[in-house]
């Protein structure tokens, strides 16, 4: 499994257990507080409280959540 695929999988796993996950994206200067996420053809759709973000999975850098 590639690093990007592993990180995307961790995002979905974390969202299944948590209400939100901070998602760090290359090129965005602040974390996105994801409430939901889906993936299709290498593009993540990240839903926050205010917006829906569409970014390539390859731009996913890191995740942060409290357990």
N, CA, C and O of each residue as an XYZ file, in Angstrom:
268
protein
N       0.841     -1.173      0.000
C       0.000      0.000      0.000
C       0.890      1.242      0.000
O       1.809      1.352      0.812
N       0.619      2.166     -0.901
C       1.403      3.387     -0.973
C       1.091      4.283      0.218
O       0.055      4.134      0.867
N       1.998      5.215      0.497
C       1.832      6.117      1.642
C       0.542      6.917      1.536
O      -0.167      7.085      2.528
N       0.235      7.408      0.347
C      -0.999      8.190      0.162
C      -2.225      7.338      0.448
O      -3.157      7.793      1.113
N      -2.231      6.111     -0.046
C      -3.357      5.212      0.202
C      -3.489      4.901      1.687
O      -4.600      4.848      2.214
N      -2.379      4.698      2.355
C      -2.399      4.408      3.785
C      -2.947      5.592      4.577
O      -3.736      5.406      5.504
N      -2.537      6.795      4.222
C      -3.005      7.986      4.925
C      -4.500      8.202      4.663
O      -5.239      8.570      5.576
N      -4.939      7.981      3.450
C      -6.361      8.098      3.131
C      -7.168      7.075      3.922
O      -8.233      7.398      4.448
N      -6.674      5.857      4.008
C      -7.342      4.811      4.791
C      -7.424      5.218      6.262
O      -8.455      5.019      6.904
N      -6.346      5.786      6.794
C      -6.353      6.237      8.196
C      -7.371      7.349      8.409
O      -8.007      7.416      9.461
N      -7.529      8.227      7.411
C      -8.524      9.296      7.506
C      -9.917      8.697      7.663
O     -10.664      9.101      8.554
N     -10.275      7.742      6.812
C     -11.596      7.129      6.883
C     -11.784      6.367      8.193
O     -12.862      6.407      8.784
N     -10.748      5.677      8.645
C     -10.815      4.945      9.914
C     -10.999      5.900     11.080
O     -11.815      5.648     11.967
N     -10.248      6.995     11.086
C     -10.349      7.973     12.170
C     -11.729      8.627     12.183
O     -12.300      8.834     13.254
N     -12.270      8.952     11.018
C     -13.594      9.566     10.963
C     -14.684      8.605     11.427
O     -15.719      9.040     11.933
N     -14.464      7.321     11.260
C     -15.444      6.336     11.735
C     -15.500      6.316     13.261
O     -16.538      5.998     13.841
N     -14.381      6.656     13.912
C     -14.288      6.621     15.372
C     -14.439      7.985     16.033
O     -14.766      8.061     17.217
N     -14.209      9.053     15.297
C     -14.183     10.404     15.856
C     -15.251     11.270     15.193
O     -15.757     10.940     14.121
N     -15.587     12.387     15.848
C     -16.516     13.342     15.248
C     -15.834     14.184     14.182
O     -16.468     14.618     13.220
N     -14.534     14.410     14.360
C     -13.803     15.218     13.392
C     -12.323     14.860     13.411
O     -11.804     14.311     14.382
N     -11.670     15.185     12.315
C     -10.241     14.933     12.162
C      -9.638     16.160     11.486
O     -10.179     16.650     10.495
N      -8.514     16.662     12.019
C      -7.800     17.742     11.358
C      -6.988     17.152     10.211
O      -6.195     16.231     10.408
N      -7.191     17.692      9.014
C      -6.534     17.197      7.817
C      -5.602     18.285      7.287
O      -6.030     19.416      7.056
N      -4.344     17.946      7.097
C      -3.361     18.891      6.580
C      -3.124     18.579      5.105
O      -2.794     17.451      4.737
N      -3.301     19.609      4.266
C      -3.234     19.479      2.813
C      -2.110     20.354      2.286
O      -1.982     21.511      2.687
N      -1.302     19.816      1.399
C      -0.250     20.586      0.740
C      -0.874     21.772     -0.004
O      -1.788     21.595     -0.809
N      -0.376     22.978      0.270
C      -0.860     24.172     -0.409
C      -1.946     24.925      0.345
O      -2.333     26.018     -0.067
N      -2.446     24.362      1.444
C      -3.432     25.044      2.284
C      -2.751     25.321      3.616
O      -2.223     24.406      4.249
N      -2.761     26.584      4.045
C      -1.979     27.019      5.199
C      -2.600     26.709      6.562
O      -2.054     27.106      7.591
N      -3.714     26.016      6.580
C      -4.374     25.702      7.840
C      -4.996     24.309      7.726
O      -5.310     23.855      6.626
N      -5.171     23.637      8.858
C      -5.788     22.312      8.794
C      -7.287     22.430      8.517
O      -7.934     23.383      8.951
N      -7.824     21.467      7.802
C      -9.259     21.381      7.574
C      -9.851     20.465      8.637
O      -9.371     19.346      8.820
N     -10.872     20.914      9.333
C     -11.535     20.087     10.347
C     -12.598     19.248      9.641
O     -13.737     19.680      9.470
N     -12.206     18.052      9.240
C     -13.089     17.181      8.467
C     -14.151     16.560      9.363
O     -13.852     16.048     10.442
N     -15.385     16.613      8.903
C     -16.500     15.939      9.571
C     -16.875     14.675      8.802
O     -17.450     13.738      9.356
N     -16.536     14.671      7.505
C     -16.815     13.524      6.647
C     -15.860     13.585      5.462
O     -15.347     14.653      5.130
N     -15.625     12.457      4.833
C     -14.758     12.419      3.656
C     -15.131     11.225      2.799
O     -15.532     10.176      3.302
N     -14.992     11.408      1.502
C     -15.162     10.327      0.540
C     -14.037     10.443     -0.481
O     -13.373     11.475     -0.576
N     -13.835      9.383     -1.233
C     -12.788      9.381     -2.239
C     -13.315      8.730     -3.508
O     -14.028      7.727     -3.473
N     -12.939      9.336     -4.629
C     -13.314      8.775     -5.927
C     -12.253      9.144     -6.946
O     -11.961     10.323     -7.147
N     -11.679      8.143     -7.586
C     -10.682      8.330     -8.638
C      -9.532      9.244     -8.222
O      -9.089     10.090     -8.999
N      -9.051      9.064     -6.986
C      -7.900      9.820     -6.509
C      -8.201     11.217     -5.999
O      -7.283     11.975     -5.688
N      -9.479     11.565     -5.910
C      -9.869     12.885     -5.407
C     -10.644     12.713     -4.106
O     -11.630     11.977     -4.045
N     -10.180     13.404     -3.068
C     -10.870     13.407     -1.785
C     -11.911     14.515     -1.766
O     -11.644     15.635     -2.203
N     -13.078     14.205     -1.266
C     -14.087     15.222     -0.984
C     -14.161     15.295      0.528
O     -14.634     14.363      1.178
N     -13.693     16.406      1.091
C     -13.636     16.592      2.535
C     -14.716     17.595      2.917
O     -14.738     18.721      2.420
N     -15.606     17.175      3.802
C     -16.683     18.040      4.257
C     -16.322     18.607      5.627
O     -16.044     17.864      6.569
N     -16.332     19.947      5.723
C     -16.117     20.643      6.990
C     -17.450     21.262      7.406
O     -18.459     21.056      6.731
N     -17.469     22.014      8.503
C     -18.705     22.659      8.944
C     -19.218     23.675      7.928
O     -20.426     23.885      7.811
N     -18.299     24.308      7.189
C     -18.706     25.402      6.315
C     -18.571     25.110      4.824
O     -19.308     25.678      4.018
N     -17.644     24.234      4.444
C     -17.347     24.050      3.027
C     -17.155     22.579      2.681
O     -17.015     21.725      3.556
N     -17.154     22.316      1.399
C     -16.795     21.010      0.866
C     -15.554     21.219      0.003
O     -15.592     21.977     -0.966
N     -14.464     20.557      0.348
C     -13.181     20.710     -0.333
C     -12.952     19.508     -1.228
O     -13.223     18.374     -0.831
N     -12.460     19.743     -2.425
C     -12.097     18.671     -3.351
C     -10.602     18.804     -3.621
O     -10.155     19.785     -4.215
N      -9.837     17.813     -3.182
C      -8.381     17.844     -3.348
C      -7.885     16.465     -3.779
O      -8.498     15.448     -3.453
N      -6.796     16.437     -4.497
C      -6.174     15.165     -4.889
C      -5.637     14.465     -3.639
O      -5.086     15.110     -2.747
N      -5.797     13.178     -3.584
C      -5.283     12.399     -2.453
C      -3.786     12.597     -2.274
O      -3.287     12.547     -1.150
N      -3.074     12.818     -3.353
C      -1.623     12.991     -3.277
C      -1.224     14.254     -2.515
O      -0.062     14.387     -2.130
N      -2.148     15.179     -2.288
C      -1.852     16.407     -1.545
C      -2.052     16.231     -0.035
O      -1.749     17.140      0.738
N      -2.553     15.086      0.380
C      -2.773     14.801      1.793
C      -1.425     14.630      2.486
O      -0.630     13.774      2.096
N      -1.165     15.437      3.508
C       0.142     15.412      4.185
C       0.097     14.698      5.541
O       0.954     13.867      5.839
N      -0.912     15.030      6.360
C      -0.942     14.506      7.723
C      -2.350     14.598      8.288
O      -3.206     15.303      7.754
N      -2.574     13.869      9.382
C      -3.847     13.886     10.100
C      -3.560     14.129     11.572
O      -2.474     13.825     12.067
N      -4.558     14.687     12.271
C      -4.450     14.865     13.706
C      -5.849     14.721     14.306
O      -6.802     15.336     13.827
N      -5.965     13.917     15.344
C      -7.231     13.795     16.058
C      -6.952     13.381     17.481
O      -5.906     12.811     17.790
N      -7.911     13.679     18.350
C      -7.785     13.281     19.749
C      -8.525     11.969     19.935
O      -9.635     11.789     19.434
N      -7.897     11.061     20.659
C      -8.549      9.769     20.888
C      -9.095      9.689     22.294
O      -9.679      8.673     22.673
